[in-house]
Amino acid sequence: MSGAVKVVKEQIENFYLIRRLSFYELRSQNENNYLGMSWEIINPGIQILIYWFVFGTLRSREPIEVSGVPVEFFDWLLAGFFLWIFFYQSTIQGSKSIYSRLKMLSKMNFPMSVIPSYVIFSQLYVHIIMVILTIIIFQFTGNYINIYYVQLFYFMFASICLIFALSLITSTLSTIIRDVHMFLNSTLRMLLYVSGVLWPIALLEDYKFIMDIMKLNPLFYLIEGYRSAFFTSNWYFITHWEYTLYFWGVVVILLLVGATLHLKFRKQFIDYL
């Protein structure tokens, strides 16, 4: 527990530095492109256009019910897709955030646990822009802004906490064993199809045991929370309080494991250069 407290304290004390480094990270990733940071929006935009062309025109789908409210399939897909992009990019970048910066470790005068944080925050800015664009699109599809949109702030914070806890684990293991990053990449690609991003898990209601197992994925909680904020008139994290407690229980366990691993090995990271 003391390890987790120490890591969290390091994030709070260095929050200003995290914000500055995250802006630098975002710019440095796109400095050689003519369109610069615009590619952070263009790439997922092209992907979602492909999904719209396939599922919105060629193979139109029936509306999906979200807490009893029928929602057009493309709107339903859009509400969860950009959260998935944020989760995927942040987790992948976070997993290699330490070993890809080993050469600069000896020159740093701030805690190494800050590195995954500023990488995650660099992706958060893009995610916020995508959420704003999604909200604008929804104003033309009849899903107007209401008080329940406030939940998005909670679910963004919950997403950051989950990704950070995972990144502490994966960034440590990836530094020691580089194959962990490749395994994680393959696993996350599979996770796209079993997290309720592209199809409703409720289709498995005849296979309740499998459906319940898939709902144990904490990412499912976040995706359903986003969709509930956009389309329904309820406070998802309150009406599903049991799931909320489960989610934060998983996050705390991952954070305890990640903090313990990180603090145990971070003095040895430079040995893997």
Salt bridges, closest charged atoms under 4 A:
GLU10 OE2 - ARG266 NH2 2.84
GLU13 OE2 - LYS9 NZ 3.95
GLU25 OE2 - ARG101 NH2 2.75
ASP212 OD2 - LYS208 NZ 2.92
GLU224 OE2 - ARG227 NH1 3.75
